[in-house]
Amino acid sequence: MITPRPHVADLAAYALADLSVAPGVRLISLAQNESCVAPSPRAIEAAARAMADGALYPDPDWTGLRAAIAEVHGIDTAGILCGAGSMELISALIRTYAGPGDEVVSTAYAYALFRTAALASGASYKAADEDDLTVSVDNLLTNVGPKTRIVCVANPGNPTGSCLSRSELVRLRDGLPENVLLLIDEAYGEFANTEACFGLVDRGDTIVMRTFSKAYGLAGLRVGWGLFPPEVAGEVRKLMNPNNIAGPAQVAATAAMRDQPYMLAAVAEVSSRRDRFATTLREIGLDAQPSAANFTLIRFANATEAQSADMALRAKGILMRGMGGYGLPHCLRATIAGEDDMALATQVLTNWKEAHHEQ
Ligand SMILES: *Cc1c(COP(=O)(O)O)cnc(C)c1O
């Protein structure tokens, strides 16, 4: 028998969203935090034009893309790495700095990839308790020990949607030993009202990541980026595929980054629909959590109720994300989609709630 390395054999397969609905039912996916707004027309055009160069390997330095990111965010190009989604960067960062005998620390309801990437690199993983679905800086600091190499925080959090202020993150950074890296994953940073954390990277011990998958509506093109201390960037780059982002994806992301008004309008549209959806759910007695991202976490009384609501939604083709894998089996995470789809989801949940009360 040919066996994989033991820590790989022990890993569970990545838990993808269950996107199956009954035959003939139109699927409405609210399960993957994709944008309901199409990419900027400028991005679509740029990608189409770039197909003419499809015979060539793409730019391994992401020159145009890094220039656009640096200009828009007022940061230096030197520390920017671009990944095939920020998932590639998270995995490469963890593999670069944590292995057997090391530990990665995050929080109870953290983005699942932090744990998976830690275990995949042979490191151990520890989760600090959260306070009411919000990252607790104090609990994180208590959980950091001599083996800790990296602390990961998504801000805003996925699946919680909760957000720490920049000053709380500074307090976290100040409390960490200087040989511990801090990853601040701002995949939903464009949706949050808090100040970006790029300035912290200058300290030499902190990384801030962003993605084109959420606010820019380019999840299908797989482009993420991060601002790293330049020495850290140099090390992480060694473990990445040299030609990791397809040419059309690079130029599409560049054009999308340069079209800030389009992105800001998309974020405003999604955010206001999210708030209206959550308000309506609260009016019918459901516990929709406040969110600074493109989704809302709905908390039910228990796992059975969450499953019952999920079945009612699925019957109409609406797929939310079950949260059992996150230790929140009593919750469903709803990505904000188009107006009509959210109206249908609201209607189904209203009917479900009424039927439920009569029992
Ligand atoms: C969606 C998401 C990402 C990464 O997505 P990519 O598509 O790989 O860029 C990273 N972190 C969090 C918290 C996310 O929700």
The ligand as a Gaussian input file, in Angstrom:
#p B3LYP/6-31G(d) Opt

LIG

0 1
 C      -13.011000      34.355000       0.829000
 C      -11.951000      34.472000       1.858000
 C      -10.580000      34.416000       1.526000
 C       -9.965000      34.118000       0.240000
 O      -10.424000      34.026000      -0.855000
 P       -9.622000      33.911000      -2.207000
 O      -10.728000      33.723000      -3.147000
 O       -8.687000      32.759000      -2.111000
 O       -8.885000      35.204000      -2.384000
 C       -9.655000      34.603000       2.530000
 N      -10.033000      34.831000       3.790000
 C      -11.307000      34.891000       4.134000
 C      -11.638000      35.167000       5.554000
 C      -12.315000      34.689000       3.203000
 O      -13.592000      34.706000       3.573000

